[in-house]
Amino acid sequence: MNESHELKRRQEDYASTSLIIHNLSLIGWEKGLGMIWKTGPLTDTEAFRELIGVKPGEKFVGMIQLGYPKKVPRAMPRMDLDTRITELN
């Protein structure tokens, strides 16, 4: 993603890019695909950035591993929605 000099814009752009990746994973899941979004120390190295063509002024957000899973893991327990929402009056 392009990396703005303005902090607020940079944060919004990172959030938007993350949402695109998340939505891609949901669409893939509907089609029977599994997806893993990866980052890590390797992705911050100059050699990696050069290898994949990240230019100055750009931010690397993640690698996507995509494929058909051999086994679908059991769903994790979810929190009750009411514990996650705070209503302001």
Secondary structure as UniProt FT lines:
FT   HELIX           7..30
FT   TURN            31..32
FT   STRAND          34..38
FT   HELIX           41..44
FT   HELIX           46..52
FT   TURN            56..57
FT   STRAND          63..67
FT   HELIX           81..83
//
